[in-house]
Amino acid sequence: MAPSIEPTLRMLRPAEAAAFWALRLRALREHPEAFASSVEEEENVPLDVIRARLESQSPSTNLVLGAFVNDRLVGMAGIRRDTFRKEAHKARIWGMYVASELQGRGLGKRLLEAAIDAGRRMGGIEQLQLGVVVGNVRARALFQSQGFESYGVEKRALHVGERYFDEEFLSLSLTRG
């Protein structure tokens, strides 16, 4: 295992829209089975739209965290509070990705810990949820190492090319111990 790296972790700024979107498209290209969205759906989204999304972030409802190494964006994770009143005690971690050349060096763990902390700071969040494609052993192990527990599997959740992928859903209670 390569030595661990200490990234700078923070909420992305609107001025970083191009770097964020380039990393997002890279994630979709490298791992189409891991995300509900596709490169074809996302590659023509105008940068102004992405910038506006980053401008509308709020630490109490939704944000995108970035992991920076030597001032270069190399990882990301989004967190979004559910919008319906009856579900506002939950938030979902989405779009988590670390550049392949830096995987296995602790960045994913640090990013996930930052997302969990962001969920705690949102106020009123009792539960974090996320999904992971069945077979992504490393990601699943990372999530479980932070206390996430499985609560179900959706068969044939994603259809990529000629293949179907099952998605496992995991949850972390923020109200325990």
Buried (B, 14 or more C-beta within 10 A) or exposed (E): EEEEBEBEBEBBBBEBBEBBBEBBBBBBEEBBBBBEBEBEEBEEBEEEEBBEBBEEBEEEBBBBBBBBBEEEBBBBBBBBBBEEEEEBBBBBBBBBBBBEEBBEBBBBBBBBEBBBEBBEEBEEBBBBBBBBBBEBEEBBEBBBEBBBEEEEEEEEBBEBEEEEBEBBBBBBEBEEE
